[in-house]
């Protein structure tokens, strides 16, 4: 389905980024992956994904790194902005450098990758831009002001780009996943269990009480399947959308 298409996936070393990479590769695309992992250390993982996967190390908080990344990635048909950072703190205790890092990676980097990718997409007459926002791009939350702010703003950027490209065959959408069982979330749950006094079942029950009514984690492979779907002809008229996959969290 995507044979001959070239994609870039940021934050691709693991989790959702890796799942999206695998889904695009399965459809025949060539995928350039980028993350903070040193290229030599990531090489076994890259080989495991197959010959269609390439890797470029980049720090997306650094504009020069982004420029070098986009030059190395070459002309793109598909851009997936998935890289993310987050810092947990109340607003009054959030360090300004952590706020700046959230803005740089979660939002400004997406602006830069999009501005680099769009001219080539317009020249070739086709393109897909997928920005990975979050359920926290649709609802608020405490203790993560930088994350909530940037994920809301990323949806705004998505809508702006979609409207600017509305008369072209280029679409721009935002994915808004709920909680996936990332290593960070798994560690938080384990830490709560160890602190006690609640057993694992009670800890999970409290976790779900304020999140997904379906009471299960969102599987990265399913979010990746939605990303791949948007790259098919069936996605031609889906643009400017913020698409939740959140187990009805945003319906509460």
Secondary structure, 3 states (H helix, E strand, C coil): CCCCCEEEEECCCCHHHHHHHHHHHHCCCEEEEEECCCHHHHHHHHHHHCCCEEEEECCCCCHHHHHHHHHHHCCCCEEEECCCCCCCECHHHCCHHHHHHHHHHHHHHHHHHHHHHHHHHHHHCCEEEEEECCHHHCCCCCCEHHHHHHHHHHHHHHHHHHHHCCCCCEEEEEEEECCCCCHHHHHHHHHHHHHCCCCHHHHHHHHHHCCCCCCCCCCHHHHHHHHHHHCCHHHCCCCCCEEEECCCHHHC
